Amino acid sequence: MFSQTAEYALRAVVWLAENAGDASVGNQRIAEGTCVPETYLAKIMQTLAQEELVTARRGAGGGFALNYEPQDITVFDVVNAVSPIKRITSCPLGLKTHGKMRCRMHESLDAALEKVEEALSDTTIAQIVGDRSRPKPMCDSPTR
């Protein structure tokens, strides 16, 4: 249901919350800590910067840092920044007989998407980082 881009973006934001503090961290270090391909991660981080979830700094001492405290960033914020959940507001099949009204099937699917949005909005990055009862959502990397 979630794109690989959303998964990678979440890994990067969680990793920054756990490891960076207020410091900027380079793309290579984040990639190593999250097992995300560095070139793919660079694009994701630029998108997160455009959406103002992270700050991108160039030059010596540059890299990426969270723009907000982990308790102020939800999973929904991150997913929506890189791979927005597309709600069903009219017939996705473009059937003229449906007009702007959704059929029962698409109405049900949109209701499920609404619940997904609510669930993602109810979980913060701080909650993910703070849950020590579960494995970290990263990778088996020796750099962590």
TAUR-V137721 format. One line per field, one symbol per residue. phi: phi as a letter, one per 40 degrees, with the letter a starting at -180 (. if undefined). psi: psi as a letter, one per 20 degrees, with the letter a starting at -180 (. if undefined). burial: I if it has 24 or more other ideal C-beta (glycine too) atoms within 12 Angstrom, else O. Layout:
phi=???
psi=???
burial=???
This chain:
phi=.bccccdcccdcccccccbcgcccbcdcccdccbfbddcccdcccccccccgcbbbbcgdgchbaccbcdcbbcdcdccccbadcccbbadccgccccfccccdccccccccccccdcccccbccccccccccbcccbacbccc
psi=hqrhgggggggggggghhhhciqqpqhgggggiikppghghggghhghghjkhrppprapjabqqqirqhijprhgggghhhmqpoqoiroiikphhhcipqrhghggghhghghgggghhiprhhhghiniirqqldrmpii.
burial=OOOOIIIIIIIIIIIIIIIIOOOIIIIOIIIIIIIIOOOIIOOIIIIIIOIOIIIIOOOOOOIIIIIIOIOOIIIIIIIIIIIOIOOIOOOOOOOOOOOOOOOOOIOOOOOOIOOIOOOIOOIIIOOIIOOOOOOIIIOOOOOO
